Amino acid sequence: MAIRRKRAYASPKRDDAAAATRSRVLDAAKTLFARRGIDAVTIAQIAERAGVSGSSVYALFKSKEGILKALTQEALFGQGYKAASARLDAEADPVARIRMTASVARSIYEGEAAELGLLRGASSFSPALRRLEATLEEKRFALQEARVLRLFEAGKAREGLSLEKARRLLWMYTSRDVYRLLVLEGGFTPEEYETWLAQTLLTALVAPHR
């Protein structure tokens, strides 16, 4: 006797409703986090402001840190990042890929400053934010490895520079702190930051053209 299996049922209306609920929750959380700080806000307060049940918030994000992660992912890796990343992925020349890393870094930090600037200001000492940032930094360091490795494999890395030191230099120069010091506090425009960073990365990592 054949056993009937239930078919997965997909409903466009249900998907749209879930997406709308998710958007309301994220908007509510971003506003409350910016006003009160992450640690002072509860799931219940987020749900009340979003006009949804607390169980719906938990079903979508599991926890407050899940909401924070979703907010950060959308801010850092939005359309600007996707476009810059796609251009970098399509580039074969390892030297050009190092230079184009400046555009990727700019897109990440511009998005963060625009979407999460107030939130970060209100929650700079939040343990939840610190944990998330540490995870993202580990991810950023890992993602950059292939770019540096290709530079070395092509024999175009600066003489006397080890692979590990090159990775550390790339990670350091593309850090949030450098963007903050130059753009948010130092008067550089994002365009000036990108130009400076591209040239700095080439100078630090790439063998001079002979």
C-alpha positions as CSV (number, residue, x, y, z in Angstrom):
1,M,0.0,0.0,0.0
2,A,1.5,3.3,-1.1
3,I,1.9,6.0,1.5
4,R,0.7,9.4,0.5
5,R,3.1,12.2,1.4
6,K,1.8,15.6,2.2
7,R,2.8,18.2,-0.4
8,A,4.4,21.4,0.8
9,Y,1.9,24.1,0.3
10,A,3.2,27.5,-0.8
11,S,1.0,30.5,-0.5
12,P,2.0,33.8,-2.1
13,K,-0.3,35.7,0.2
14,R,1.1,33.9,3.2
15,D,4.7,34.7,2.1
16,D,3.8,38.4,1.5
17,A,2.2,38.6,5.0
18,A,5.3,37.1,6.6
19,A,7.5,39.5,4.7
20,A,5.4,42.4,5.8
21,T,5.5,41.3,9.4
22,R,9.2,40.8,9.3
23,S,9.7,44.3,7.9
24,R,7.5,45.8,10.7
25,V,9.4,44.0,13.4
26,L,12.7,45.1,12.0
27,D,11.6,48.7,11.7
28,A,10.2,48.7,15.2
29,A,13.4,47.1,16.6
30,K,15.6,49.6,14.9
31,T,13.7,52.6,16.3
32,L,13.6,51.2,19.8
33,F,17.3,50.1,19.8
34,A,18.3,53.6,18.6
35,R,16.2,55.3,21.3
36,R,16.9,53.1,24.3
37,G,19.8,50.9,23.5
38,I,19.7,47.2,22.6
39,D,20.0,45.9,26.1
40,A,17.1,48.0,27.5
41,V,14.6,46.8,24.9
42,T,12.5,43.6,25.2
43,I,10.8,41.4,22.6
44,A,7.5,42.4,24.1
45,Q,8.2,46.1,23.4
46,I,9.3,45.3,19.9
47,A,6.1,43.3,19.3
48,E,3.9,46.0,20.7
49,R,5.4,48.7,18.5
50,A,5.2,46.5,15.4
51,G,1.6,45.6,16.1
52,V,2.3,41.8,16.2
53,S,2.3,39.1,18.8
54,G,5.4,38.2,20.7
55,S,5.1,34.7,19.5
56,S,5.3,36.0,15.9
57,V,8.5,37.8,16.7
58,Y,10.0,34.6,18.2
59,A,8.9,32.5,15.3
60,L,10.6,34.9,12.8
61,F,13.8,35.7,14.7
62,K,14.1,33.3,17.6
63,S,15.6,35.9,19.9
64,K,16.5,39.6,20.3
65,E,20.0,38.8,19.0
66,G,18.3,37.2,15.9
67,I,16.6,40.6,15.3
68,L,19.9,42.4,15.7
69,K,21.6,40.0,13.3
70,A,18.9,40.5,10.7
71,L,19.1,44.3,11.0
72,T,22.9,44.2,10.7
73,Q,22.9,41.9,7.7
74,E,20.4,44.1,5.8
75,A,22.4,47.3,6.5
76,L,25.8,45.9,5.8
77,F,25.0,43.6,2.9
78,G,22.4,45.5,1.0
79,Q,22.2,46.5,-2.7
80,G,25.4,48.6,-2.6
81,Y,27.3,45.7,-1.3
82,K,25.8,43.2,-3.7
83,A,26.7,45.4,-6.7
84,A,30.3,46.0,-5.5
85,S,30.7,42.3,-4.6
86,A,29.4,41.2,-8.0
87,R,31.8,43.4,-9.8
88,L,34.7,42.0,-7.7
89,D,33.6,38.4,-8.3
90,A,33.6,39.0,-12.1
91,E,37.2,40.4,-12.1
92,A,39.9,37.9,-12.8
93,D,43.0,40.0,-12.3
94,P,44.2,39.6,-8.7
95,V,45.7,43.1,-8.5
96,A,42.4,44.6,-9.6
97,R,40.5,42.5,-7.0
98,I,42.7,44.0,-4.3
99,R,42.0,47.5,-5.6
100,M,38.2,46.8,-5.8
101,T,38.1,45.6,-2.2
102,A,38.0,49.4,-1.4
103,S,34.6,49.6,-3.1
104,V,33.3,46.6,-1.2
105,A,34.5,48.1,2.1
106,R,32.9,51.5,1.3
107,S,29.6,49.9,0.5
108,I,29.5,48.0,3.8
109,Y,30.3,51.0,6.0
110,E,28.1,53.5,4.1
111,G,25.2,51.2,4.5
112,E,25.9,50.7,8.2
113,A,26.3,54.4,8.8
114,A,23.1,55.2,7.0
115,E,20.9,52.5,8.6
116,L,22.5,51.8,12.0
117,G,24.3,54.9,13.0
118,L,21.9,55.9,15.7
119,L,21.6,52.3,16.9
120,R,25.3,51.9,17.3
121,G,25.6,55.2,19.1
122,A,23.0,54.1,21.7
123,S,24.4,50.6,22.1
124,S,28.1,50.9,21.7
125,F,28.8,48.9,24.9
126,S,26.1,46.3,24.3
127,P,27.4,42.7,24.8
128,A,25.0,41.5,22.1
129,L,26.4,44.0,19.6
130,R,30.0,43.1,20.6
131,R,29.3,39.4,20.1
132,L,27.7,40.0,16.7
133,E,30.6,42.3,15.6
134,A,33.2,39.7,16.6
135,T,31.4,37.1,14.4
136,L,31.2,39.4,11.5
137,E,34.9,40.3,11.8
138,E,35.8,36.6,11.7
139,K,33.6,36.2,8.6
140,R,35.2,39.3,6.9
141,F,38.7,37.9,7.6
142,A,37.8,34.5,6.1
143,L,36.2,36.0,3.0
144,Q,39.3,38.0,2.2
145,E,41.6,35.0,2.2
146,A,40.9,34.0,-1.4
147,R,41.8,37.5,-2.7
148,V,45.2,37.5,-1.0
149,L,45.9,33.9,-2.0
150,R,45.3,34.6,-5.7
151,L,47.7,37.6,-5.5
152,F,50.4,35.3,-4.1
153,E,49.7,32.6,-6.6
154,A,50.1,35.1,-9.5
155,G,53.5,36.2,-8.1
156,K,52.3,39.8,-7.7
157,A,52.5,40.2,-3.9
158,R,55.0,42.6,-2.4
159,E,58.4,41.1,-1.9
160,G,59.1,40.0,1.7
161,L,55.4,39.9,2.6
162,S,54.0,36.7,4.0
163,L,50.5,35.5,3.2
164,E,49.5,35.8,6.8
165,K,50.8,39.3,7.2
166,A,49.1,40.3,3.9
167,R,45.8,39.0,5.1
168,R,46.2,41.0,8.4
169,L,47.0,44.2,6.5
170,L,44.0,43.8,4.2
171,W,41.8,43.1,7.2
172,M,43.1,46.1,9.2
173,Y,42.9,48.6,6.4
174,T,39.4,47.6,5.6
175,S,38.2,47.8,9.2
176,R,35.3,49.8,10.5
177,D,37.6,51.8,12.7
178,V,39.5,53.2,9.7
179,Y,36.3,54.2,8.0
180,R,35.1,55.8,11.2
181,L,38.4,57.8,11.8
182,L,38.5,59.0,8.2
183,V,34.9,59.5,7.2
184,L,32.7,59.8,10.2
185,E,35.2,61.8,12.3
186,G,37.9,62.9,9.9
187,G,36.0,64.8,7.1
188,F,36.8,62.4,4.3
189,T,34.0,61.9,1.8
190,P,33.1,58.2,1.0
191,E,34.6,58.8,-2.4
192,E,37.9,60.1,-0.9
193,Y,38.0,57.1,1.5
194,E,37.6,54.6,-1.4
195,T,40.3,56.3,-3.4
196,W,42.7,56.4,-0.5
197,L,41.9,52.8,0.5
198,A,42.4,51.4,-3.0
199,Q,45.8,53.1,-3.3
200,T,46.9,52.1,0.2
201,L,46.0,48.5,-0.4
202,L,48.0,48.4,-3.7
203,T,51.0,50.0,-2.0
204,A,50.9,47.7,1.0
205,L,50.2,44.4,-0.8
206,V,51.2,44.5,-4.4
207,A,54.7,44.3,-5.9
208,P,55.7,47.6,-7.6
209,H,55.3,47.5,-11.4
210,R,58.6,47.1,-13.1
